[in-house]
Amino acid sequence: MYVKKNFGFRSIMRFSGNHLIWLTAWASFVALFFWWTHWTWLEIPWLPISVIGTAVAFYLGFKNNQAYDRLWEARKIWGAIVNSSRAWGAAVKGFVGNQFTDIDASDGEIQAIHKRLIYRHIAWLYALRSQLLIPTSWEHIRQGGHMRRATEKRMKRFGVGLLDDDYTEKELMKFLPKSEYETLINFKNTATQIIDTQAQDLKKLRGQKMIDDFRHMELQKILYDFYVHQGKAERIKKFPLPRQYGSMSSIFVGIFILLLPFGMNTAFHDVPGGHFLQIPFTVLVGWVYIMMELVGDYSENPFEGLGNDIPMLALSRTIEIDMREMLGETELPKGIEAVNGVLM
């Protein structure tokens, strides 16, 4: 998530500057071609170009709107995870105790149960984050050539635990017992199995009368909420923006830019020096359309590990701090800070 108020010139050029090179080359080639040949029969009236440009703009607007919806829904999901996590911590502390036991457990034993349930939930947060960062076939990191290299460079620039996910492994080992970690880490969906482990733990606590039926059901409802949140996030991760919208827009933009300088030559035909004056205007108009395409393209996958992502690491760390404070701990990790203007 970008945290600066505005994008600087360098940031914009780093994001889209490479496109200015081929835009300038194409506009210059067409301008020089017309200047040298004077083949006016290749000039295209501006009206059909403007119609195509308008249609493409509407198409891009629809795509960007849907990409934003996916991004905002992902943020709402993680906001719900924050709220449910705090509710889980408060419920564990308030419900699990000696209210219904035949033989009272010691304060240390109760504190250990609270810590086990809360620490396991923190492990779920980091496991879920790690799973959501696994690249899919339509994401930028899974493409070939220049796009893959550029994406890797951006990931290294912005934050931790993106390319080499040893960060998550360390967090899981910190919050799970060794035997439990070795079992859970081998499942295909570790996050799902962590919640199931929580449910089995609650079952044992009910058998030990550390909670009654009502409290058992209330805690189980919160675990169900975590499954709902996880499922919603997985739906966004595993179902892309339909490719007929995600990929066709780039084709339409390419067609528009291909025809643009031929229409610009017509528009600047009677302007002194128009053959060369059309170059910067062609580049400017083409760049605007490319930026609209790129904004949608890099916003449609909110769990990709890039600058437009939901800051899952920062949110997980915030929840961790809140829940460990519930346990009375004072030696807490620092919150995640933005790296190069991006909070991950």
C-alpha positions, -999 to +999 in steps of 0.1 A: +000+000+000+014+034-010+015+057+020+027+089+004+001+116-004+012+119-040+034+101-064+066+119-072+080+123-107+106+097-101+080+072-089+058+078-120+088+074-143+099+043-125+065+028-130+058+038-166+089+055-179+099+026-201+068+030-221+078+065-231+107+051-250+087+031-275+059+057-276+084+083-287+100+059-312+067+051-328+054+087-329+088+098-343+088+071-370+054+080-382+061+117-382+093+113-401+077+089-425+050+114-435+076+142-436+098+122-460+071+106-482+043+131-481+019+102-485-013+119-474-034+089-484-022+072-452-036+100-431-066+088-410-094+113-402-095+122-365-132+113-361-127+074-362-096+077-340-116+097-314-144+072-315-120+043-308-103+064-281-136+070-264-146+034-265-113+023-251-116+049-223-150+035-213-136+000-214-106+010-192-129+028-168-150-004-163-118-025-158-104-001-133-136+001-114-137-037-111-101-038-101-107-012-074-137-032-061-114-063-057-088-042-039-114-026-016-131-059-008-097-074+001-091-045+025-125-050+041-117-087+046-085-079+064-103-052+085-128-079+095-098-102+104-085-074+127-119-071+145-125-108+148-089-114+161-094-088+189-127-105+197-110-139+198-084-126+223-109-110+246-132-141+244-104-165+252-094-145+283-129-139+294-144-174+288-116-199+296-112-203+333-123-221+365-159-211+364-172-246+358-143-269+368-145-294+396-109-288+405-095-253+400-066-250+377-038-227+388-034-192+374-003-203+356-021-232+339-050-208+328-025-183+315-007-210+295-040-220+279-047-184+270-013-180+255-016-212+235-049-202+219-038-167+212-003-176+199-018-202+176-041-176+162-012-152+155+004-181+137-027-184+116-024-148+105+011-152+092+002-186+076-027-170+058-006-141+046+020-165+033-006-186+014-022-155-002+013-145-015+018-177-034+018-165-071-009-176-095-005-180-132-020-147-141+001-126-117+030-105-129+057-126-112+047-156-132+051-139-165+083-143-185+110-119-196+111-083-186+079-083-167+091-110-143+124-093-137+108-059-131+083-075-107+111-092-087+130-059-085+099-042-071+093-069-045+129-066-033+126-028-032+094-026-012+095-051+017+103-083+035+091-118+031+080-116-005+104-135-027+121-156-001+094-164+025+117-174+054+100-146+074+067-165+077+086-197+087+103-179+115+070-164+128+053-198+127+081-214+147+078-186+172+041-191+179+036-228+175+051-256+196+077-275+176+057-308+173+026-288+163+046-268+138+061-299+121+027-314+117+008-282+105+035-270+081+032-302+059-005-296+052-015-281+018-035-255+035-018-248+068-040-219+078-072-241+075-056-268+097-045-242+123-081-232+128-091-269+130-065-274+157-080-245+176-114-262+173-100-295+186-084-276+215-117-260+224-133-295+224-107-307+250-112-276+271-150-283+271-142-319+282-121-305+310-150-281+319-127-250+314-157-237+293-194-245+293-215-252+262-225-216+257-189-203+258-178-232+236-203-223+209-194-186+211-157-193+207-165-217+178-185-190+161-154-168+161-134-196+145-161-199+119-157-162+112-120-168+106-129-195+080-153-170+064-126-143+062-101-168+048-125-181+022-133-146+010-096-138+007-089-171-012-118-163-036-101-131-046-067-147-048-078-178-068-104-162-091-089-135-113-105-105-128-121-122-159-094-123-185-117-110-213-116-078-193-081-080-179-063-088-211-085-074-239-081-038-226-043-039-233-051-050-269-075-022-273-050+003-260-024-011-283-047-007-313-055+029-303-019+039-299-010+022-332-035+044-351-030+075-330+000+091-348-018+087-382-047+107-368-025+132-352-008+138-385-042+148-399-049+170-369-016+189-372-015+189-410-021+226-414+000+237-384+035+251-391+059+224-381+030+200-374+049+169-386+071+172-356+048+190-332+025+160-333+052+138-317+049+151-281+011+152-282+010+116-295+034+106-267+013+124-241-021+110-252-006+075-256+010+077-221-023+087-205-040+056-219-011+033-209-012+047-174-049+040-171-042+004-183-013+000-159-033+013-129-060-013-134-036-040-142-016-036-110-046-031-088-067-062-098-046-086-077-045-073-041-025-102-027+004-101-052+032-087-031+035-054-050+030-017-041-008-017-045-013-047-022-032-049+010-006-043+038-011-078+053+023-079+071+016-046+088-019-056+098-007-090+111+019-073+132-007-048+145-029-077+156+000-096+171+009-066+192-027-061+204-031-097+213+002-101+231-007-070+251-039-088+261-017-114+276+002-088+296+034-090+276+056-059+275+084-070+252+067-065+220+079-063+184+078-030+166+051-022+140+060-026+104+071+006+087+069+017+051+098+009+029+104+034+000+069+047+005+052+013+005+037-004+035+036-042+031 
